[in-house]
């Protein structure tokens, strides 16, 4: 069974489709964007999920405000789900959906591809034997560039009400902090907003984890300089990760990572990890729990 469904037609959906074809899957697509479908005749566009026979799994990569609708549809059909982050942009009945996934033995995975980054894996191992004292995370993109100049007035990513804005769009850092530092207990955020957009374009947050580690997070989705950095101070070392340059400074020691940590490669690794998960018999919803916890943090940042 090699049939896979991709829901969405943005840049992330395109990258997933490229990887799935590379992995020899038969790809079906539900999207209103026909441009990239025209370039590849192997992709089968459909309007109804019922038209796809024997779906192995589905990737949800459409606008955030539409995620929950498709998660529920797929869960009821017992189709394994790979959902791009964040899981949703509003509160919903978390337990009811979890019980449905568990009842139907439906695997659920979240598209936090940075967890596949070799620098993150290296640091995670290092931190196991150290005491973390503090951290500083910062990330900046220009959404008008990373969205390939497809910014439209009706686009979800510059509307908080539809799941856009800096807090939802750059949720990767929240997930990284949770994975490397610890679960977040408290967060206080200060946000800025441009009049032309109905969303927050930058945010500064003070974070306290459950294990009483305090740090800061800066997110900027309208930055002229692209950057993603993470500084972690422990009882032994100060680690500085520069994701853009693919390096880690361990105190003064510079460690260069030659592995391909491009977005499209990390997405492929993430999907391969999901495929391994599918092969296990018992449903493990740890990724669902993580997605819900990250959503709760985002809502706290929005003071909702």
C-alpha positions in Angstrom: 0.0 0.0 0.0 1.8 3.1 -1.3 -1.0 5.7 -1.5 -0.4 8.9 0.4 -2.7 12.0 0.6 -1.3 15.5 0.9 -3.7 18.2 2.0 -2.6 21.7 1.1 -0.8 23.6 -1.8 1.7 25.8 -0.1 5.5 25.6 -0.1 5.6 23.0 2.7 3.1 20.8 0.9 5.2 21.1 -2.3 8.3 19.9 -0.4 6.4 17.0 1.1 5.2 15.9 -2.3 8.7 16.2 -3.8 10.0 13.9 -1.0 7.1 11.4 -1.2 7.7 11.0 -5.0 11.4 10.5 -4.2 10.4 7.8 -1.7 8.3 6.1 -4.4 4.9 6.8 -3.0 1.7 7.3 -5.1 0.7 10.9 -4.2 -2.9 12.2 -4.1 -3.5 15.9 -3.4 -6.3 18.0 -2.1 -5.6 21.6 -2.9 -6.9 24.8 -4.6 -3.3 25.5 -5.9 -2.9 24.0 -9.3 0.5 25.5 -10.2 2.8 22.8 -8.9 0.4 20.0 -9.8 0.7 21.0 -13.5 4.5 20.4 -13.3 4.1 16.8 -12.3 1.6 14.5 -13.9 2.2 11.8 -11.3 0.3 13.7 -8.7 -3.4 12.9 -8.7 -5.6 15.8 -7.6 -8.9 14.9 -5.9 -11.7 16.7 -4.2 -12.9 14.0 -1.8 -10.9 11.8 0.6 -13.2 8.9 -0.2 -11.8 8.9 -3.8 -8.4 7.6 -2.6 -8.2 3.9 -2.1 -6.2 2.3 0.7 -4.5 5.4 2.1 -1.4 4.6 4.1 -1.2 8.0 5.7 -2.1 11.7 5.1 -0.1 14.8 5.5 -2.0 17.9 6.6 -0.1 21.0 5.3 -2.9 23.5 4.6 -3.7 26.7 6.6 -3.7 26.2 10.4 -7.3 27.1 10.9 -8.3 24.1 8.7 -6.2 21.5 10.5 -8.7 20.3 13.1 -11.4 19.7 10.4 -9.1 17.3 8.5 -7.6 15.7 11.6 -11.1 14.7 12.7 -12.1 13.4 9.3 -8.9 11.3 9.0 -9.2 10.0 12.5 -12.7 8.8 11.9 -11.5 7.0 8.8 -8.6 5.4 10.8 -6.0 7.0 8.5 -2.6 7.8 10.1 -2.0 11.5 10.4 1.1 13.7 9.9 0.1 17.3 10.8 2.2 20.3 10.2 2.6 22.6 13.2 0.8 24.0 15.0 -2.0 21.5 15.5 -4.6 24.3 15.6 -5.0 27.9 16.7 -7.9 27.7 19.2 -8.9 25.6 22.2 -10.8 22.4 21.3 -11.8 19.2 23.1 -8.3 17.7 23.4 -9.3 14.6 25.3 -12.2 13.7 22.9 -9.9 13.8 19.9 -7.2 11.9 21.7 -9.7 9.2 22.6 -10.8 8.9 19.0 -7.2 8.5 17.8 -6.6 5.9 20.4 -9.8 4.0 19.8 -9.1 3.8 16.0 -5.4 3.0 16.6 -4.5 6.1 14.5 -0.9 7.2 14.7 -0.4 11.0 15.0 2.8 12.9 14.2 3.7 16.6 14.1 5.9 18.3 11.6 8.6 19.5 14.0 11.4 18.7 11.5 14.0 20.6 13.6 14.0 17.7 15.9 15.7 15.8 13.1 18.5 18.3 12.9 21.9 16.8 13.8 22.8 19.8 16.0 19.7 19.3 18.1 20.3 15.6 18.5 23.9 16.3 19.4 22.9 18.9 22.0 20.2 16.7 23.5 22.8 14.0 24.2 25.2 16.5 25.7 22.6 18.0 28.0 21.7 14.6 29.6 24.7 14.8 31.9 24.6 18.5 32.7 22.5 20.9 34.8 20.9 23.6 32.7 21.0 27.1 34.2 19.4 29.3 31.6 18.7 29.8 27.9 18.2 32.4 25.1 16.4 31.5 21.9 15.8 33.8 18.9 14.5 33.3 15.4 13.8 35.7 12.6 12.3 35.3 9.1 10.7 37.6 6.6 7.4 36.0 5.8 7.1 37.9 2.5 10.2 36.1 1.4 9.8 32.7 2.9 6.3 32.6 1.4 7.8 33.2 -2.0 6.1 36.6 -2.4 2.7 34.9 -2.4 1.5 37.2 0.4 -2.2 38.0 -0.2 -4.8 39.9 1.8 -6.7 36.7 2.4 -3.7 34.6 3.4 -3.9 33.0 6.8 -0.3 33.5 7.9 -0.7 37.3 8.4 -4.0 36.9 10.3 -3.9 35.7 13.9 -7.6 34.9 13.7 -6.8 32.2 11.1 -3.8 30.8 12.8 -1.1 33.1 11.5 1.1 35.6 13.2 4.6 35.2 14.7 3.6 33.1 17.7 1.9 30.3 15.7 4.1 30.6 12.6 7.4 30.3 14.6 6.2 27.7 17.2 9.3 25.6 16.4 11.2 27.3 19.2 8.5 26.5 21.8 8.8 22.8 20.8 12.7 23.0 20.9 12.6 24.6 24.4 10.2 21.8 25.6 12.4 19.1 24.1 15.8 20.4 25.2 15.1 22.4 28.3 11.9 21.1 29.8 8.1 21.6 30.0 7.0 25.2 30.1 5.3 26.2 33.4 4.9 30.0 32.9 5.3 32.4 30.0 4.9 36.1 29.7 4.9 37.6 26.2 5.1 41.1 24.8 4.0 41.5 21.2 4.2 44.2 18.5 1.8 44.6 15.6 1.9 46.5 12.2 -1.3 48.2 11.2 -1.2 46.7 7.7 -1.4 43.2 9.1 -3.9 41.7 11.5 -1.3 39.7 13.4 1.7 40.0 15.7 4.9 40.4 13.8 7.3 40.1 16.7 7.2 38.8 20.3 9.5 38.7 23.3 8.8 36.1 25.9 10.1 35.3 29.4 9.8 31.6 30.2 10.0 29.5 33.3 10.0 25.8 33.0 8.6 23.3 35.4 12.2 22.5 36.6 12.6 26.2 37.4 14.9 27.2 34.5 14.3 30.7 33.3 15.1 31.9 29.8 13.9 34.2 27.0 12.5 33.8 23.5 12.5 36.4 20.7 10.4 35.7 17.5 10.3 38.0 14.5 8.5 37.2 11.2 9.3 40.4 9.5 13.1 40.4 9.9 15.4 41.5 7.1 18.1 39.2 8.4 17.3 35.5 8.6 18.5 33.9 11.8 17.7 31.0 14.2 19.9 30.7 17.3 19.8 28.9 20.6 22.1 29.6 23.6 22.0 27.2 26.6 24.1 27.8 29.7 24.8 24.8 31.9 27.0 24.1 34.9 29.8 23.0 32.6 29.4 24.7 29.2 27.8 27.5 27.2 26.4 26.1 24.0 25.5 28.4 21.1 23.7 26.9 18.1 23.6 28.8 14.8 21.1 27.0 12.7 21.8 29.1 9.6 25.6 28.5 9.6 25.1 24.8 10.8 27.5 25.2 13.7 27.6 24.9 17.5 30.0 26.7 19.8 30.8 24.6 22.9 32.4 27.3 25.0 35.2 28.5 22.6 35.2 25.2 20.6 33.6 25.5 17.2 31.8 22.4 15.9 30.9 22.4 12.2 28.1 20.0 11.0 28.5 18.9 7.4 25.3 16.9 7.3 22.5 18.3 5.1 20.2 20.1 7.5 18.2 21.9 4.8 14.4 22.2 5.4 13.5 19.7 2.6 16.0 17.1 3.9 14.7 17.5 7.5 11.2 17.1 6.2 12.1 13.9 4.5 13.8 12.6 7.7 10.7 13.6 9.6 8.3 11.7 7.3 10.6 8.6 7.4 10.4 8.8 11.2 6.6 8.8 10.9 6.7 5.8 8.6 8.6 3.9 11.3 6.0 4.9 13.8 3.2 3.6 11.6 4.9 0.2 11.5 4.5 -0.2 15.3 1.3 -1.9 16.3 0.3 0.1 19.3 -0.6 3.8 19.0 1.7 6.1 20.8 0.2 9.6 21.1 3.2 11.3 22.6 3.4 13.6 19.6 -0.3 14.5 19.9 0.3 15.4 23.6 3.3 17.6 22.6 1.3 19.4 19.9 -1.5 20.1 22.4 1.0 21.4 25.0 2.6 23.7 22.4 -0.8 25.0 21.4 -1.6 25.7 25.1 1.6 27.7 25.4 0.8 29.7 22.2 -2.6 30.5 23.6 -1.0 31.6 26.9 1.3 33.9 24.8 -1.8 35.3 23.3 -3.3 35.6 26.8 -6.2 33.4 25.8 
